Amino acid sequence: MKKQWRLLLVFGVGVALAASAFTWHLNGDNGHGIAFTAEVTEQQFGKTTTTDKFIAAFRPDGSNVWVRTIPTPDGKVIDRRTMLDVQGHKRMIVDGATESVLTYPVPAETNLSRLGKGCATIPNATRSTRLGYEVVLRVSEDHDKRYESWHAPALRCMALASTLSKKRSGKLEPIVVREVKSIRLGEPAAKLFNIPATYVERSPAEAMQEMSRRFNLNIPPLSPDSDMERRYKEER
């Protein structure tokens, strides 16, 4: 259990950073000004198959939040959120398990509302329709992995479906499949973006120590030289 929760915190932080970076690159002028909330299902395939659900919400200025619900070691259920604040020029990980906020400032010269033209400008793109929206196909390959995703220009180029596959025994097999199940247009619920005043700014190492303290997990400290800790300090 202790090892699992150390991995969960590390994995959660890492995935949150990756998700926010991915979102930035696809948020361009396409669908500018539109606000919506999406319900997303994610399946992970390995020795066992797990299914997870989360919420993605976008405000008219491009600010967005990805909310994943996870259980804690004491049996409670909390939210872990990845947020991009366009006006504040920062991205944040908001962890309900430790009541922590990990803030990563974005350089002031970065125009977050115009990052990347995204999916609408892909030449000769394969097109289809999902949930009533036109989507275009993006494909990328790296060594033994392949990533396919269908992006909606009208929804800030959000991927309405994606599959990450890995080559095993010479054959590509899906390892992560995401699919948007519903889209609700309009301003998202304010509570999705609210951060409780009692939450404390912490680095990844400090958040991990707080996880250990709260749940008596005796987690080994995260090294100051770790990629997560170094990145946190360098971007501040």
Secondary structure, DSSP 8 states (H G I E B T S, - for coil): -HHHHHHHHHHHHHHHHHHHHHHHHH-SSTTTT--EEEEEEEEEESSSEEEEEEEEEE-TTS-EEEEEEEE-TTS-EEEEEEEEETTTTEEEEEETTTTEEEEEE--TT--GGG---GGGG-TT--EEEETTEEEEEEEEEETTEEEEEEEEGGGTTEEEEEEEEEEETTEEEEEEEEEEEEEEES---GGGT---TT-EE--HHHHHHHHHHHHT-------TTSHHHHHHHHT-
